[in-house]
Amino acid sequence: MKSKSLSEKLEKILGLESPPIAVKIIKLEDPMPEIATPEKKSRYCQLLMLARRGYTYKLTPETIACPASKAALGFDALPEKISSGKMLCALGLFENEEAAAKTMRMMPRLKLRAAKAIVAGPLENFPLEPDVIIIESLPEHIMWLCLARIFREGGRLNFSSSIFQCCCVDVTVVPYLTGEVNISPGCYGCREATDAPPEHMFMGIPAKLLEEITESLEKLSKKP
């Protein structure tokens, strides 16, 4: 992948305030990359925040702080207090435990212990072949990226979100598992734990689609 070139084109055409983020899921059978972990335990959404600032780090089951994202990435099983809906209901995010539990049952996740680490950093100098590219920016920027996805063949896009686990599920796990783009307006967790501006939303792009989307975006920039 021509990471630096693609990153520069996306930033220039869209006028992004922060760089596209590359993500690599390290499967159980893969060699562990010699990439540093953050100085202290971190949530996955905070890892993306560090990537947005120019850092490349990895998280492992031992260094990830959020149990929900830990389960989403296949590092461990979901704790009962979350799967039962008790914690989300206590936070006031759902009217009752049944609604919260239903949401958690429907949450896409990687297979348990199928991965042993996840790496995130700026796309322009990412040291690995990425699986997913994440864009955090204004809704209009996400709109143009979505249009670029269907520019060649047309059609409609379907998006999946429970407005919970935006970074780990909506724009990482979903694109990784489906091979299709997905967007998210964000969630309580990532907005509470990071400095994501309130006007920003998120998009996850499977790495295999990035070159086509960027080429289509270039064509869109010449007229519309």
C-alpha positions as a Markdown table, in Angstrom:
| # | Residue | x | y | z |
|---|---|---|---|---|
| 1 | Met | 0.0 | 0.0 | 0.0 |
| 2 | Lys | 1.2 | 3.5 | -0.9 |
| 3 | Ser | 0.5 | 4.7 | 2.6 |
| 4 | Lys | 2.2 | 8.1 | 2.5 |
| 5 | Ser | 0.8 | 9.1 | -0.9 |
| 6 | Leu | -2.7 | 8.0 | 0.0 |
| 7 | Ser | -2.6 | 9.8 | 3.3 |
| 8 | Glu | -1.4 | 13.0 | 1.7 |
| 9 | Lys | -4.1 | 12.9 | -0.9 |
| 10 | Leu | -6.9 | 12.3 | 1.6 |
| 11 | Glu | -5.6 | 15.1 | 3.9 |
| 12 | Lys | -5.3 | 17.6 | 1.0 |
| 13 | Ile | -8.5 | 16.9 | -0.8 |
| 14 | Leu | -10.7 | 16.8 | 2.3 |
| 15 | Gly | -8.8 | 19.4 | 4.3 |
| 16 | Leu | -8.5 | 17.0 | 7.3 |
| 17 | Glu | -7.3 | 18.5 | 10.6 |
| 18 | Ser | -5.8 | 15.2 | 11.7 |
| 19 | Pro | -4.2 | 12.4 | 9.7 |
| 20 | Pro | -5.9 | 9.1 | 8.6 |
| 21 | Ile | -5.2 | 6.4 | 11.2 |
| 22 | Ala | -4.0 | 2.9 | 10.2 |
| 23 | Val | -4.9 | -0.1 | 12.3 |
| 24 | Lys | -3.4 | -3.6 | 12.2 |
| 25 | Ile | -4.9 | -6.5 | 14.1 |
| 26 | Ile | -2.2 | -9.0 | 15.1 |
| 27 | Lys | -3.6 | -12.4 | 14.9 |
| 28 | Leu | -2.6 | -15.2 | 17.2 |
| 29 | Glu | -0.4 | -16.9 | 14.6 |
| 30 | Asp | 1.3 | -13.6 | 13.6 |
| 31 | Pro | 4.7 | -12.5 | 14.9 |
| 32 | Met | 4.4 | -9.8 | 17.5 |
| 33 | Pro | 5.7 | -6.5 | 16.1 |
| 34 | Glu | 8.4 | -4.7 | 18.0 |
| 35 | Ile | 6.3 | -1.6 | 18.7 |
| 36 | Ala | 6.0 | 0.1 | 22.0 |
| 37 | Thr | 2.9 | 0.1 | 24.2 |
| 38 | Pro | 1.7 | 3.3 | 25.9 |
| 39 | Glu | 3.3 | 4.2 | 29.2 |
| 40 | Lys | 0.1 | 3.2 | 31.1 |
| 41 | Lys | -2.9 | 1.1 | 30.3 |
| 42 | Ser | -5.1 | 2.7 | 27.6 |
| 43 | Arg | -8.5 | 2.3 | 26.1 |
| 44 | Tyr | -8.6 | 1.5 | 22.4 |
| 45 | Cys | -10.2 | 4.9 | 21.7 |
| 46 | Gln | -7.4 | 6.6 | 23.5 |
| 47 | Leu | -4.9 | 4.6 | 21.3 |
| 48 | Leu | -6.6 | 6.2 | 18.3 |
| 49 | Met | -6.3 | 9.6 | 19.9 |
| 50 | Leu | -2.5 | 9.0 | 20.3 |
| 51 | Ala | -2.4 | 7.9 | 16.7 |
| 52 | Arg | -4.1 | 11.1 | 15.7 |
| 53 | Arg | -1.3 | 13.0 | 17.4 |
| 54 | Gly | 1.4 | 11.2 | 15.5 |
| 55 | Tyr | 2.2 | 8.2 | 17.7 |
| 56 | Thr | 2.3 | 4.5 | 16.8 |
| 57 | Tyr | 1.6 | 2.1 | 19.6 |
| 58 | Lys | 0.2 | -1.3 | 20.2 |
| 59 | Leu | -2.2 | -2.7 | 22.8 |
| 60 | Thr | -2.2 | -6.2 | 24.1 |
| 61 | Pro | -4.7 | -8.0 | 26.5 |
| 62 | Glu | -2.4 | -6.9 | 29.3 |
| 63 | Thr | -2.3 | -3.2 | 28.4 |
| 64 | Ile | -5.8 | -2.5 | 27.2 |
| 65 | Ala | -7.9 | -0.7 | 29.9 |
| 66 | Cys | -11.5 | -1.1 | 28.6 |
| 67 | Pro | -13.2 | -4.5 | 29.1 |
| 68 | Ala | -15.8 | -3.8 | 26.4 |
| 69 | Ser | -13.1 | -3.1 | 23.7 |
| 70 | Lys | -11.0 | -6.0 | 25.1 |
| 71 | Ala | -13.9 | -8.3 | 24.3 |
| 72 | Ala | -14.6 | -6.7 | 21.0 |
| 73 | Leu | -11.0 | -7.3 | 19.8 |
| 74 | Gly | -11.2 | -11.0 | 21.0 |
| 75 | Phe | -8.7 | -10.5 | 23.8 |
| 76 | Asp | -11.1 | -11.8 | 26.5 |
| 77 | Ala | -14.7 | -12.6 | 27.3 |
| 78 | Leu | -17.1 | -9.8 | 28.1 |
| 79 | Pro | -17.6 | -9.4 | 31.9 |
| 80 | Glu | -21.0 | -10.3 | 33.2 |
| 81 | Lys | -21.7 | -6.9 | 34.6 |
| 82 | Ile | -21.6 | -5.6 | 31.0 |
| 83 | Ser | -23.2 | -8.5 | 29.2 |
| 84 | Ser | -26.1 | -8.5 | 31.6 |
| 85 | Gly | -26.8 | -4.8 | 30.9 |
| 86 | Lys | -26.2 | -3.8 | 34.5 |
| 87 | Met | -23.4 | -1.4 | 34.0 |
| 88 | Leu | -24.8 | 0.4 | 30.9 |
| 89 | Cys | -28.1 | 0.8 | 32.6 |
| 90 | Ala | -26.4 | 2.2 | 35.7 |
| 91 | Leu | -24.7 | 4.7 | 33.5 |
| 92 | Gly | -28.1 | 5.8 | 32.2 |
| 93 | Leu | -27.3 | 4.8 | 28.6 |
| 94 | Phe | -30.4 | 2.5 | 28.3 |
| 95 | Glu | -33.8 | 2.6 | 30.0 |
| 96 | Asn | -33.5 | -0.9 | 31.4 |
| 97 | Glu | -31.0 | -3.8 | 31.7 |
| 98 | Glu | -32.9 | -5.9 | 29.1 |
| 99 | Ala | -32.4 | -3.2 | 26.4 |
| 100 | Ala | -28.7 | -2.9 | 27.3 |
| 101 | Ala | -28.2 | -6.7 | 27.4 |
| 102 | Lys | -29.9 | -7.0 | 24.0 |
| 103 | Thr | -27.5 | -4.5 | 22.5 |
| 104 | Met | -24.5 | -6.3 | 23.9 |
| 105 | Arg | -25.7 | -9.7 | 22.5 |
| 106 | Met | -25.9 | -8.1 | 19.0 |
| 107 | Met | -22.4 | -6.5 | 19.2 |
| 108 | Pro | -20.0 | -7.7 | 16.5 |
| 109 | Arg | -16.8 | -9.0 | 17.9 |
| 110 | Leu | -13.6 | -10.9 | 16.8 |
| 111 | Lys | -13.5 | -14.5 | 17.8 |
| 112 | Leu | -12.3 | -15.0 | 21.3 |
| 113 | Arg | -8.5 | -15.1 | 21.5 |
| 114 | Ala | -8.1 | -14.9 | 17.7 |
| 115 | Ala | -6.0 | -11.8 | 18.1 |
| 116 | Lys | -3.2 | -11.0 | 20.5 |
| 117 | Ala | -2.5 | -7.3 | 19.9 |
| 118 | Ile | -3.7 | -4.3 | 17.9 |
| 119 | Val | -1.5 | -1.5 | 16.5 |
| 120 | Ala | -2.6 | 2.0 | 15.5 |
| 121 | Gly | -0.7 | 4.9 | 14.1 |
| 122 | Pro | -0.7 | 7.6 | 11.4 |
| 123 | Leu | -1.2 | 6.1 | 8.0 |
| 124 | Glu | 1.6 | 8.2 | 6.4 |
| 125 | Asn | 4.4 | 6.3 | 8.2 |
| 126 | Phe | 2.7 | 3.2 | 9.5 |
| 127 | Pro | 5.2 | 0.4 | 9.7 |
| 128 | Leu | 2.8 | -2.5 | 9.0 |
| 129 | Glu | 0.4 | -3.5 | 6.3 |
| 130 | Pro | -2.9 | -2.1 | 7.7 |
| 131 | Asp | -6.2 | -3.9 | 8.0 |
| 132 | Val | -8.4 | -0.8 | 8.5 |
| 133 | Ile | -8.1 | 2.9 | 8.0 |
| 134 | Ile | -10.0 | 5.2 | 10.3 |
| 135 | Ile | -10.9 | 8.8 | 9.5 |
| 136 | Glu | -12.1 | 11.1 | 12.3 |
| 137 | Ser | -13.5 | 14.4 | 10.9 |
| 138 | Leu | -16.4 | 16.6 | 10.0 |
| 139 | Pro | -19.7 | 15.0 | 8.7 |
| 140 | Glu | -19.1 | 16.6 | 5.3 |
| 141 | His | -15.8 | 14.9 | 4.9 |
| 142 | Ile | -17.3 | 11.6 | 5.8 |
| 143 | Met | -20.1 | 12.3 | 3.3 |
| 144 | Trp | -17.6 | 12.7 | 0.4 |
| 145 | Leu | -15.8 | 9.5 | 1.5 |
| 146 | Cys | -19.1 | 7.6 | 1.4 |
| 147 | Leu | -19.9 | 8.9 | -2.0 |
| 148 | Ala | -16.4 | 8.0 | -3.2 |
| 149 | Arg | -17.1 | 4.4 | -2.1 |
| 150 | Ile | -20.0 | 4.1 | -4.5 |
| 151 | Phe | -18.7 | 6.4 | -7.2 |
| 152 | Arg | -17.7 | 3.6 | -9.6 |
| 153 | Glu | -20.5 | 1.2 | -9.3 |
| 154 | Gly | -23.3 | 3.1 | -7.6 |
| 155 | Gly | -25.7 | 1.5 | -5.1 |
| 156 | Arg | -26.5 | 2.2 | -1.4 |
| 157 | Leu | -24.4 | 1.9 | 1.7 |
| 158 | Asn | -25.6 | 0.2 | 4.9 |
| 159 | Phe | -24.2 | 1.3 | 8.3 |
| 160 | Ser | -24.2 | -0.5 | 11.6 |
| 161 | Ser | -24.0 | 1.1 | 15.0 |
| 162 | Ser | -25.5 | 0.8 | 18.5 |
| 163 | Ile | -24.0 | 4.2 | 19.5 |
| 164 | Phe | -21.8 | 2.3 | 21.9 |
| 165 | Gln | -18.3 | 1.1 | 21.2 |
| 166 | Cys | -17.8 | 3.4 | 18.3 |
| 167 | Cys | -14.0 | 3.1 | 17.9 |
| 168 | Cys | -13.5 | -0.5 | 18.7 |
| 169 | Val | -16.6 | -2.0 | 17.1 |
| 170 | Asp | -18.2 | 0.4 | 14.6 |
| 171 | Val | -15.1 | 1.6 | 12.8 |
| 172 | Thr | -12.6 | -1.2 | 13.4 |
| 173 | Val | -14.3 | -4.6 | 14.0 |
| 174 | Val | -17.2 | -4.0 | 11.5 |
| 175 | Pro | -15.1 | -3.0 | 8.6 |
| 176 | Tyr | -12.6 | -5.8 | 9.4 |
| 177 | Leu | -15.2 | -8.5 | 9.5 |
| 178 | Thr | -17.5 | -7.2 | 6.6 |
| 179 | Gly | -14.9 | -5.8 | 4.2 |
| 180 | Glu | -17.1 | -2.8 | 3.8 |
| 181 | Val | -17.0 | 0.8 | 5.1 |
| 182 | Asn | -18.9 | 1.8 | 8.2 |
| 183 | Ile | -19.5 | 5.1 | 9.9 |
| 184 | Ser | -20.4 | 6.1 | 13.4 |
| 185 | Pro | -21.5 | 9.3 | 15.1 |
| 186 | Gly | -19.4 | 8.4 | 18.1 |
| 187 | Cys | -20.3 | 7.0 | 21.5 |
| 188 | Tyr | -20.4 | 8.0 | 25.2 |
| 189 | Gly | -17.2 | 6.1 | 25.9 |
| 190 | Cys | -15.0 | 7.6 | 23.2 |
| 191 | Arg | -16.3 | 11.1 | 23.8 |
| 192 | Glu | -15.8 | 10.9 | 27.6 |
| 193 | Ala | -12.3 | 9.4 | 27.3 |
| 194 | Thr | -10.8 | 11.4 | 24.5 |
| 195 | Asp | -10.5 | 14.9 | 23.1 |
| 196 | Ala | -12.6 | 14.1 | 20.0 |
| 197 | Pro | -14.4 | 17.4 | 19.1 |
| 198 | Pro | -18.2 | 17.2 | 19.4 |
| 199 | Glu | -18.6 | 18.0 | 15.7 |
| 200 | His | -16.5 | 15.1 | 14.6 |
| 201 | Met | -17.7 | 11.6 | 13.5 |
| 202 | Phe | -15.9 | 8.5 | 12.5 |
| 203 | Met | -15.4 | 6.2 | 9.5 |
| 204 | Gly | -13.7 | 2.9 | 9.2 |
| 205 | Ile | -12.4 | 1.8 | 5.7 |
| 206 | Pro | -11.1 | -1.7 | 4.9 |
| 207 | Ala | -7.5 | -1.1 | 3.7 |
| 208 | Lys | -8.2 | -3.0 | 0.5 |
| 209 | Leu | -10.7 | -0.3 | -0.5 |
| 210 | Leu | -8.6 | 2.7 | 0.3 |
| 211 | Glu | -6.9 | 3.2 | -3.0 |
| 212 | Glu | -10.1 | 3.0 | -5.0 |
| 213 | Ile | -11.9 | 5.4 | -2.6 |
| 214 | Thr | -9.0 | 7.8 | -2.8 |
| 215 | Glu | -9.0 | 7.7 | -6.6 |
| 216 | Ser | -12.7 | 8.3 | -6.7 |
| 217 | Leu | -12.3 | 11.1 | -4.2 |
| 218 | Glu | -9.8 | 12.8 | -6.6 |
| 219 | Lys | -12.3 | 12.6 | -9.4 |
| 220 | Leu | -15.1 | 14.0 | -7.3 |
| 221 | Ser | -12.8 | 16.9 | -6.3 |
| 222 | Lys | -12.5 | 18.0 | -9.9 |
| 223 | Lys | -16.2 | 18.9 | -10.3 |
| 224 | Pro | -18.8 | 18.4 | -7.5 |
